[in-house]
Amino acid sequence: MRSGCDDRRVDHHNRHVYHCPLRWGDMDALGHVNNGRYVDYLQDARVDFLFRTAKELGADDLETGLLVARHEVEYRRPLVFRPEPVRIELWISEIKAASFVVDYEILDAAPEGRITYVEARTRLVPFDFAANRLRRITPVERAALEKLVGS
């Protein structure tokens, strides 16, 4: 996992903020971030979000007992290599009995406005690896996730 959590925080919209460094190897022949690398960026941000924020809220099982059920990625504009990290904002948008959804924006935020490169969504399902089966979200996990619902 790349280091990008130095200024990690949850902002006033309950969005977790992760600053993801770009690597030269992430680029395609045209100098844009390769489409497949965006999913890696989303994972880096999600792991930081769940391992840190959810754990701080007492939902420790969420850091190791989750499977990705679905990714949806909408590419809005190309991201070219630069030394500054890109901002990833993520939040919980839906909680069901046995799954929840994390939404993301990969963007640059400036006083004159936001430039969005990617909007994405991941459905996650809790999994009991010892029993090798899906499981329901516990009341403690639900309470933690509800604190992270954003817009």
CYANA upper distance limits for C-alpha pairs under 8 A (distance plus 0.5 A):
  1 MET  CA     44 ASP  CA      6.63
  2 ARG  CA     20 CYS  CA      8.01
  2 ARG  CA     21 PRO  CA      7.99
  2 ARG  CA     44 ASP  CA      7.45
  3 SER  CA     20 CYS  CA      8.09
  3 SER  CA     21 PRO  CA      8.30
  4 GLY  CA      8 ARG  CA      8.30
  4 GLY  CA     18 TYR  CA      6.75
  4 GLY  CA     19 HIS  CA      5.53
  4 GLY  CA     20 CYS  CA      5.71
  4 GLY  CA     21 PRO  CA      7.15
  5 CYS  CA     18 TYR  CA      6.32
  5 CYS  CA     19 HIS  CA      7.02
  5 CYS  CA     48 ASP  CA      7.42
  7 ASP  CA     17 VAL  CA      8.32
  7 ASP  CA     18 TYR  CA      7.83
  7 ASP  CA     19 HIS  CA      7.99
  8 ARG  CA     16 HIS  CA      7.49
  8 ARG  CA     17 VAL  CA      5.90
  8 ARG  CA     18 TYR  CA      5.93
  8 ARG  CA     19 HIS  CA      8.00
  9 ARG  CA     15 ARG  CA      8.48
  9 ARG  CA     16 HIS  CA      6.06
  9 ARG  CA     17 VAL  CA      5.98
  9 ARG  CA     18 TYR  CA      8.16
 10 VAL  CA     14 ASN  CA      5.94
 10 VAL  CA     15 ARG  CA      5.62
 10 VAL  CA     16 HIS  CA      4.75
 10 VAL  CA     17 VAL  CA      6.69
 11 ASP  CA     15 ARG  CA      5.86
 11 ASP  CA     16 HIS  CA      7.02
 11 ASP  CA     17 VAL  CA      7.86
 13 HIS  CA    150 GLY  CA      5.99
 13 HIS  CA    151 SER  CA      6.52
 14 ASN  CA     91 TRP  CA      7.04
 14 ASN  CA    147 LYS  CA      8.30
 14 ASN  CA    148 LEU  CA      6.18
 14 ASN  CA    149 VAL  CA      6.79
 14 ASN  CA    150 GLY  CA      5.10
 14 ASN  CA    151 SER  CA      7.74
 15 ARG  CA     89 GLU  CA      6.23
 15 ARG  CA     90 LEU  CA      5.79
 15 ARG  CA     91 TRP  CA      5.42
 15 ARG  CA    148 LEU  CA      7.89
 15 ARG  CA    150 GLY  CA      6.34
 15 ARG  CA    151 SER  CA      7.94
 16 HIS  CA     49 PHE  CA      7.08
 16 HIS  CA     89 GLU  CA      5.99
 16 HIS  CA     90 LEU  CA      5.70
 16 HIS  CA     91 TRP  CA      6.65
 17 VAL  CA     87 ARG  CA      7.37
 17 VAL  CA     88 ILE  CA      6.27
 17 VAL  CA     89 GLU  CA      5.16
 17 VAL  CA     90 LEU  CA      7.19
 18 TYR  CA     45 ALA  CA      6.22
 18 TYR  CA     48 ASP  CA      8.13
 18 TYR  CA     87 ARG  CA      6.43
 18 TYR  CA     88 ILE  CA      5.61
 18 TYR  CA     89 GLU  CA      6.91
 19 HIS  CA     85 PRO  CA      6.11
 19 HIS  CA     86 VAL  CA      6.14
 19 HIS  CA     87 ARG  CA      5.17
 19 HIS  CA     88 ILE  CA      6.63
 20 CYS  CA     41 TYR  CA      7.37
 20 CYS  CA     44 ASP  CA      8.30
 20 CYS  CA     45 ALA  CA      8.07
 20 CYS  CA     85 PRO  CA      5.47
 20 CYS  CA     86 VAL  CA      5.75
 20 CYS  CA     87 ARG  CA      6.78
 20 CYS  CA     88 ILE  CA      7.52
 21 PRO  CA     83 PRO  CA      8.07
 21 PRO  CA     84 GLU  CA      7.18
 21 PRO  CA     85 PRO  CA      4.54
 21 PRO  CA     86 VAL  CA      6.87
 22 LEU  CA     26 ASP  CA      7.41
 22 LEU  CA     81 PHE  CA      7.13
 22 LEU  CA     82 ARG  CA      7.57
 22 LEU  CA     83 PRO  CA      7.51
 22 LEU  CA     84 GLU  CA      7.97
 22 LEU  CA     85 PRO  CA      6.41
 22 LEU  CA     86 VAL  CA      7.75
 23 ARG  CA     27 MET  CA      8.01
 23 ARG  CA     81 PHE  CA      8.04
 24 TRP  CA     81 PHE  CA      7.32
 26 ASP  CA     33 VAL  CA      5.99
 26 ASP  CA     34 ASN  CA      6.48
 26 ASP  CA     37 ARG  CA      6.65
 27 MET  CA     31 GLY  CA      5.79
 27 MET  CA     32 HIS  CA      5.65
 27 MET  CA     33 VAL  CA      4.88
 27 MET  CA     34 ASN  CA      5.81
 27 MET  CA     80 VAL  CA      8.15
 27 MET  CA     81 PHE  CA      7.51
 28 ASP  CA     32 HIS  CA      6.10
 28 ASP  CA     33 VAL  CA      6.62
 28 ASP  CA     34 ASN  CA      5.62
 31 GLY  CA     80 VAL  CA      6.28
 31 GLY  CA     81 PHE  CA      7.00
 32 HIS  CA     78 PRO  CA      6.43
 32 HIS  CA     79 LEU  CA      5.89
 32 HIS  CA     80 VAL  CA      4.92
 32 HIS  CA     81 PHE  CA      7.04
 33 VAL  CA     37 ARG  CA      7.20
 33 VAL  CA     38 TYR  CA      7.96
 33 VAL  CA     78 PRO  CA      7.59
 33 VAL  CA     79 LEU  CA      6.13
 33 VAL  CA     80 VAL  CA      6.57
 33 VAL  CA     81 PHE  CA      7.55
 34 ASN  CA     38 TYR  CA      7.70
 35 ASN  CA     39 VAL  CA      8.29
 36 GLY  CA     40 ASP  CA      7.81
 37 ARG  CA     41 TYR  CA      6.90
 38 TYR  CA     42 LEU  CA      6.70
 39 VAL  CA     43 GLN  CA      6.69
 40 ASP  CA     44 ASP  CA      6.71
 41 TYR  CA     45 ALA  CA      6.80
 42 LEU  CA     46 ARG  CA      6.49
 42 LEU  CA     88 ILE  CA      8.28
 42 LEU  CA    104 TYR  CA      8.00
 43 GLN  CA     47 VAL  CA      6.41
 44 ASP  CA     48 ASP  CA      6.77
 45 ALA  CA     49 PHE  CA      6.56
 45 ALA  CA     88 ILE  CA      7.33
 45 ALA  CA     90 LEU  CA      8.17
 46 ARG  CA     50 LEU  CA      6.50
 46 ARG  CA     90 LEU  CA      8.10
 47 VAL  CA     51 PHE  CA      6.10
 47 VAL  CA     52 ARG  CA      8.46
 47 VAL  CA     63 GLU  CA      8.01
 48 ASP  CA     52 ARG  CA      6.24
 48 ASP  CA     53 THR  CA      8.08
 49 PHE  CA     53 THR  CA      5.81
 49 PHE  CA     54 ALA  CA      7.33
 50 LEU  CA     54 ALA  CA      5.37
 50 LEU  CA     55 LYS  CA      7.22
 50 LEU  CA     62 LEU  CA      7.15
 50 LEU  CA     63 GLU  CA      6.19
 51 PHE  CA     55 LYS  CA      6.23
 51 PHE  CA     60 ASP  CA      8.27
 51 PHE  CA     62 LEU  CA      8.21
 51 PHE  CA     63 GLU  CA      5.61
 52 ARG  CA     56 GLU  CA      6.54
 53 THR  CA     57 LEU  CA      6.94
 54 ALA  CA     58 GLY  CA      6.99
 54 ALA  CA     59 ALA  CA      5.87
 54 ALA  CA     60 ASP  CA      7.37
 54 ALA  CA     62 LEU  CA      7.68
 54 ALA  CA     63 GLU  CA      8.26
 54 ALA  CA    144 ALA  CA      6.81
 54 ALA  CA    145 LEU  CA      7.75
 55 LYS  CA     59 ALA  CA      5.62
 55 LYS  CA     60 ASP  CA      5.31
 55 LYS  CA     62 LEU  CA      8.26
 55 LYS  CA     63 GLU  CA      7.86
 57 LEU  CA    144 ALA  CA      5.97
 58 GLY  CA    140 VAL  CA      7.70
 58 GLY  CA    141 GLU  CA      8.09
 58 GLY  CA    144 ALA  CA      7.39
 59 ALA  CA     63 GLU  CA      8.43
 59 ALA  CA    140 VAL  CA      6.78
 59 ALA  CA    141 GLU  CA      5.46
 59 ALA  CA    144 ALA  CA      6.69
 60 ASP  CA     64 THR  CA      8.39
 61 ASP  CA     65 GLY  CA      6.22
 61 ASP  CA    141 GLU  CA      8.45
 62 LEU  CA     66 LEU  CA      6.71
 62 LEU  CA    126 PRO  CA      7.74
 62 LEU  CA    141 GLU  CA      7.87
 65 GLY  CA    126 PRO  CA      6.07
 65 GLY  CA    127 PHE  CA      5.49
 65 GLY  CA    128 ASP  CA      6.62
 65 GLY  CA    129 PHE  CA      7.39
 66 LEU  CA    124 LEU  CA      6.74
 66 LEU  CA    125 VAL  CA      6.00
 66 LEU  CA    126 PRO  CA      4.99
 66 LEU  CA    127 PHE  CA      5.81
 67 LEU  CA    124 LEU  CA      6.09
 67 LEU  CA    125 VAL  CA      5.84
 67 LEU  CA    126 PRO  CA      6.93
 67 LEU  CA    127 PHE  CA      7.01
 68 VAL  CA    122 THR  CA      7.42
 68 VAL  CA    123 ARG  CA      6.61
 68 VAL  CA    124 LEU  CA      5.21
 68 VAL  CA    125 VAL  CA      7.03
 69 ALA  CA    122 THR  CA      7.95
 69 ALA  CA    123 ARG  CA      5.93
 69 ALA  CA    124 LEU  CA      6.06
 69 ALA  CA    125 VAL  CA      7.03
 70 ARG  CA    122 THR  CA      6.07
 70 ARG  CA    123 ARG  CA      5.64
 70 ARG  CA    124 LEU  CA      7.83
 71 HIS  CA    120 ALA  CA      7.77
 71 HIS  CA    121 ARG  CA      6.27
 71 HIS  CA    122 THR  CA      5.07
 71 HIS  CA    123 ARG  CA      7.18
 72 GLU  CA    120 ALA  CA      5.90
 72 GLU  CA    121 ARG  CA      5.61
 72 GLU  CA    122 THR  CA      6.97
 73 VAL  CA    118 VAL  CA      7.41
 73 VAL  CA    119 GLU  CA      6.55
 73 VAL  CA    120 ALA  CA      4.84
 73 VAL  CA    121 ARG  CA      7.11
 74 GLU  CA    118 VAL  CA      6.15
 74 GLU  CA    119 GLU  CA      5.73
 74 GLU  CA    120 ALA  CA      6.53
 75 TYR  CA    117 TYR  CA      6.71
 75 TYR  CA    118 VAL  CA      5.22
 75 TYR  CA    119 GLU  CA      7.24
 76 ARG  CA    116 THR  CA      6.96
 76 ARG  CA    117 TYR  CA      5.40
 76 ARG  CA    118 VAL  CA      5.87
 76 ARG  CA    119 GLU  CA      7.87
 77 ARG  CA    116 THR  CA      7.63
 77 ARG  CA    117 TYR  CA      5.30
 77 ARG  CA    118 VAL  CA      7.72
 78 PRO  CA    117 TYR  CA      6.77
 79 LEU  CA    117 TYR  CA      6.89
 86 VAL  CA    106 ILE  CA      7.39
 86 VAL  CA    107 LEU  CA      6.80
 86 VAL  CA    108 ASP  CA      6.76
 87 ARG  CA    106 ILE  CA      6.31
 87 ARG  CA    107 LEU  CA      5.81
 87 ARG  CA    108 ASP  CA      6.32
 87 ARG  CA    109 ALA  CA      8.04
 88 ILE  CA    104 TYR  CA      7.26
 88 ILE  CA    105 GLU  CA      6.14
 88 ILE  CA    106 ILE  CA      4.98
 88 ILE  CA    107 LEU  CA      6.73
 89 GLU  CA    104 TYR  CA      6.04
 89 GLU  CA    105 GLU  CA      5.79
 89 GLU  CA    106 ILE  CA      7.10
 89 GLU  CA    107 LEU  CA      8.42
 90 LEU  CA    102 VAL  CA      7.09
 90 LEU  CA    103 ASP  CA      5.96
 90 LEU  CA    104 TYR  CA      4.79
 90 LEU  CA    105 GLU  CA      7.02
 91 TRP  CA    102 VAL  CA      6.06
 91 TRP  CA    103 ASP  CA      6.02
 91 TRP  CA    104 TYR  CA      7.22
 91 TRP  CA    148 LEU  CA      6.67
 91 TRP  CA    149 VAL  CA      6.43
 91 TRP  CA    150 GLY  CA      5.75
 91 TRP  CA    151 SER  CA      7.69
 92 ILE  CA    100 PHE  CA      7.78
 92 ILE  CA    101 VAL  CA      6.27
 92 ILE  CA    102 VAL  CA      5.11
 92 ILE  CA    103 ASP  CA      6.74
 92 ILE  CA    145 LEU  CA      7.44
 92 ILE  CA    146 GLU  CA      8.30
 92 ILE  CA    148 LEU  CA      6.20
 92 ILE  CA    149 VAL  CA      4.95
 92 ILE  CA    150 GLY  CA      6.43
 93 SER  CA    100 PHE  CA      8.16
 93 SER  CA    101 VAL  CA      6.12
 93 SER  CA    102 VAL  CA      6.48
 93 SER  CA    103 ASP  CA      6.76
 93 SER  CA    149 VAL  CA      6.16
 93 SER  CA    150 GLY  CA      6.81
 93 SER  CA    151 SER  CA      7.61
 94 GLU  CA    100 PHE  CA      5.90
 94 GLU  CA    101 VAL  CA      5.59
 94 GLU  CA    102 VAL  CA      8.04
 94 GLU  CA    149 VAL  CA      8.03
 95 ILE  CA     99 SER  CA      6.74
 95 ILE  CA    100 PHE  CA      4.82
 95 ILE  CA    101 VAL  CA      7.08
 95 ILE  CA    142 ARG  CA      8.08
 95 ILE  CA    145 LEU  CA      8.11
 95 ILE  CA    146 GLU  CA      8.28
 96 LYS  CA    100 PHE  CA      6.33
 96 LYS  CA    137 ILE  CA      8.47
 97 ALA  CA    136 ARG  CA      6.24
 97 ALA  CA    137 ILE  CA      6.34
 98 ALA  CA    125 VAL  CA      6.54
 98 ALA  CA    126 PRO  CA      7.08
 98 ALA  CA    134 LEU  CA      8.36
 98 ALA  CA    135 ARG  CA      6.88
 98 ALA  CA    136 ARG  CA      4.78
 98 ALA  CA    137 ILE  CA      5.86
 99 SER  CA    123 ARG  CA      7.24
 99 SER  CA    124 LEU  CA      6.05
 99 SER  CA    125 VAL  CA      4.92
 99 SER  CA    126 PRO  CA      7.11
 99 SER  CA    136 ARG  CA      8.03
 99 SER  CA    137 ILE  CA      7.60
100 PHE  CA    123 ARG  CA      6.23
100 PHE  CA    124 LEU  CA      6.00
100 PHE  CA    125 VAL  CA      7.18
101 VAL  CA    121 ARG  CA      7.24
101 VAL  CA    122 THR  CA      6.06
101 VAL  CA    123 ARG  CA      4.94
101 VAL  CA    124 LEU  CA      6.67
102 VAL  CA    121 ARG  CA      6.15
102 VAL  CA    122 THR  CA      5.73
102 VAL  CA    123 ARG  CA      7.00
102 VAL  CA    124 LEU  CA      8.24
103 ASP  CA    119 GLU  CA      8.13
103 ASP  CA    120 ALA  CA      6.30
103 ASP  CA    121 ARG  CA      4.89
103 ASP  CA    122 THR  CA      7.02
104 TYR  CA    118 VAL  CA      8.43
104 TYR  CA    119 GLU  CA      6.21
104 TYR  CA    120 ALA  CA      5.58
104 TYR  CA    121 ARG  CA      6.62
105 GLU  CA    116 THR  CA      7.25
105 GLU  CA    117 TYR  CA      8.06
105 GLU  CA    118 VAL  CA      6.23
105 GLU  CA    119 GLU  CA      5.15
105 GLU  CA    120 ALA  CA      6.97
106 ILE  CA    116 THR  CA      6.51
106 ILE  CA    117 TYR  CA      6.07
106 ILE  CA    118 VAL  CA      5.56
106 ILE  CA    119 GLU  CA      7.03
107 LEU  CA    114 ARG  CA      7.27
107 LEU  CA    115 ILE  CA      5.94
107 LEU  CA    116 THR  CA      4.81
107 LEU  CA    117 TYR  CA      5.99
107 LEU  CA    118 VAL  CA      7.61
108 ASP  CA    114 ARG  CA      6.25
108 ASP  CA    115 ILE  CA      5.67
108 ASP  CA    116 THR  CA      7.09
109 ALA  CA    113 GLY  CA      6.74
109 ALA  CA    114 ARG  CA      5.04
109 ALA  CA    115 ILE  CA      7.00
110 ALA  CA    114 ARG  CA      6.49
125 VAL  CA    134 LEU  CA      7.60
125 VAL  CA    135 ARG  CA      8.26
126 PRO  CA    134 LEU  CA      6.50
126 PRO  CA    135 ARG  CA      6.01
126 PRO  CA    136 ARG  CA      6.98
126 PRO  CA    137 ILE  CA      7.02
127 PHE  CA    132 ASN  CA      7.83
127 PHE  CA    133 ARG  CA      6.37
127 PHE  CA    134 LEU  CA      4.87
127 PHE  CA    135 ARG  CA      5.87
128 ASP  CA    132 ASN  CA      6.18
128 ASP  CA    133 ARG  CA      5.96
128 ASP  CA    134 LEU  CA      6.49
128 ASP  CA    135 ARG  CA      6.68
129 PHE  CA    133 ARG  CA      7.20
137 ILE  CA    141 GLU  CA      6.59
137 ILE  CA    142 ARG  CA      6.77
138 THR  CA    142 ARG  CA      6.62
139 PRO  CA    143 ALA  CA      6.65
140 VAL  CA    144 ALA  CA      6.82
141 GLU  CA    145 LEU  CA      6.55
142 ARG  CA    146 GLU  CA      6.46
143 ALA  CA    147 LYS  CA      7.12
144 ALA  CA    148 LEU  CA      7.44
145 LEU  CA    149 VAL  CA      7.13
